[in-house]
Amino acid sequence: MKKITLSDRFRYWFDNVMSRGLPALVGLLAIATFTFVLVISVVISLLQIRPSDDPKFSFGEALWASLMRTLDPGTMGGDQGAPYRAAMLIVTIGGLIVVASLIGVVSNAFDSKVEQLRKGRSTVLEKDHTLILGWSSKVFPVISEIALANESEGRSAIVILATGDKVEMEEEIAARIGKTGKTKVIVRSGDPMDLSDLELASPHTARSIILLAPEDDPDADAVVVKTALAITNNPHRKEGQYHVVAELNDPSYLEAATLIGRDEVHWVLTSDLISRITVQSCRQSGLSVVYSELLTFDGDEIYFTEQPTLVGKTYFETQLAFVDSSVLGIVSDGSVHINPPADTVVGAGDELIVIAEDDSTIRLAASSGMPDPTHISDSELDHHAAPERTLVLGYNSSLEVMLRELNEYVPDGSSVTVLADHDEPTFASYENLTIGFRQGDTTNRANLESLDVASYDHVIVLAYREVLTSQQADTKTLITLLHLRDIEEKAGIDLNIVSEMLDDRNRELAEVTKADDFIVSDNLISLLLSQISENKQLTDVFETLFSADGSEIYLRPAELYITEGASVDFYTVLEAARRRGETAIGYRVAALARSSADHYGVRVNPLKTDSVRFAAGDKIIVLAED
C-alpha cells in the first residue's frame, strides 16, 4: 500500500478547496496574497530596506506599501532607493499575478453563471401560472390558446419545462407565436421526470399543469405517466389537489395512469378522441366548425355559472333567461347533465353549463324571452335513413376505434371500404356495418378512380402514423387530398372529406375554404388540453359531446323546427327544440356554407332577440340523444 505523504494530503486538500467554487477560490487567493505581502514585509524590515527619503520606515508602513502595490500594480513610480525599488518590483510582479488571477476567477464565475441562466436553471417564482411539462408541436397552440384565455385577466404566466435548450425553445416560440399579450412565457430546461428539475418550474404553486407527450419517442406514454407520478408522489407536494391534464395515445396505459393520477390528473386519450371527432365530422357537414368554435378561446366557449335567482326554475326556463348565452346543461351534485329533460328543476348549488363569449359576459336578461309557437313546425324526423357508404383511405391503429364508433351512428346495411397500402387486417363484426378491404397505394390516381369515389357518402383519409415518419405520412395524405379535390372539381360534386394530419404545419398547407374538407390534427388535442386546463369540469362535458352515448351535437334541417320562410327569433327555436327533447345552441345558413369569413354559415350561441328567416338547406344545431 502506498504511503500517504504530506504532498498527497496537500494536493487532496487543494483539490477539495478548488471544487467549492468562487467563494473558496477568492478566499484561497486572499490567503495567498496576504501571506505573500507578509513575507515581503518581514524581509524588508529584517534587511532594513526603506525608501531613501524615509529613514524611519516601520514594519507597518512596509506592510501597507506592499499591500497597496500588490492590489494596484504600477504605483511604484515615485519610489526612491535601489534596494527598496527592487523589493517593490518583486511585490508589483506578485501583484500582477494576484490581480490577473482574481480577474480570471471572477470572469470564469460570471461566465459560468451566465451559461447557467442561459440554460434556464434558476427556480421560477411565479404563482397561479399554467405549467407545461414536455415539448412537442402541441405546445404552440396550447400557449396561444391559454394566452387568449388570459386576455380578460391581469398579468399571467405560462411556464414550460422541457429537456431542450432554453434559448432554442424561446426562439422557436417567438418565431411560431410572436407576442402573447398580457401572458408572460417562461422557459426552463430540465427533465420533468426528475424531481430536482421539476422544482425549477414551481409545480406546487401552479394553477394547472399540462403534460405533453414527447414527439418521436417510442414510449412517449410511459414518459407522460412517469411525469404524472413525479407530480402526484412528490415528497414536497402541496397539501391540496393538483389540477393536471395529460395526453395518452395508447389506451393500455390508461388503467395504470388512472391509479397514479386518481382525481388529480385528467387523461385525454388522443387516438380515441381523434377517431370520434373524425367519424362525427365526416357524417355532418359543418359539425367540424361547431367543434372548432367550442374548443378555441377565440370566440364562444363553454363556461360554468351559478345563478341563485334561477333556483327552482326548470332547465328550459333557464334557457330563456339569457339573451346572449346559451344553456346546454346542468351540474348537479358534481355530475354533468348535458341536455337534461326540459322540466328538470335547478337546485341550490347547481351550476349551469353555458356557451358564452367570455365568463364576464354571462348575465341574465332583464326579462325572459317568449317563444312564438305559431311558426313552429310539426314535421317529423325520418329515422329510417338510407344505408351509408364510407370510404377509408389509409391505415393506422385508430381504424378499429373509428369503425366501432361509426357503427353506433349509421343505419343497418351501411358499408365501409378500406383502401390501404397495408396487409389486410382482421376486422371485428359490426351490427350495422360490412367492411371491405382493397390493398393499394392511396396516392395512386388509378386506384382512386377505380373506386368511384363520387359514389361514397363520406371519405376519411388516415395517416400511416405507425409505419412512416410524421412528415412522410403527411406527404401521402397531402397527395391523396390533391387527387380527391381534383376528382371532386372535375366531377362537379361535393365530397365530404375528413383527413388526418400529424404535423399541424402541414394542416395549414392543406386547408381549403370548404367546411366539408376538414383536417383533424394534433391542433384539436391542443385545444382540448387548453380548455380542460382552464376548467377541469369540462372533461365530463367533452366526454359526453364526443361520445356516441348520451347527447351529442347534430345539425338538423331547419324545416323540422320552424316553418320555411317564417321570420323568428331564437327563443322560438329553443321552444321548437324543447318539444323534441333537444337543446338548440345555434344554426347554419346554407347560403354561407362556402364562406370562411362567415364561419361557413355556422352561428353558435346567437343573440336570441335577433330575427332569422330560415331557407331550404339551413340547419339547426342541437344537442340530442340520437
PyMOL commands that set and color helices and strands:
alter all, ss='L'
color gray80, all
select helices_A, chain A and resi 6-18+22-46+59-71+82-118+139-152+166-176+195-199+203-205+220-232+251-261+270-283+287-295+308-310+315-320+359-361+373-375+399-407+445-450+453-455+470-491+504-510+522-534+538-545+558-560+570-578+590-592+596-601
alter helices_A, ss='H'
color red, helices_A
select strands_A, chain A and resi 130-133+156-162+183-189+208-211+244-248+265-269+301-305+326-332+335-338+351-356+389-393+414-420+433-439+458-461+497-500+517-520+552-557+567-568+583-588+602-604+612-613+619-624
alter strands_A, ss='S'
color yellow, strands_A
deselect
rebuild
show_as cartoon
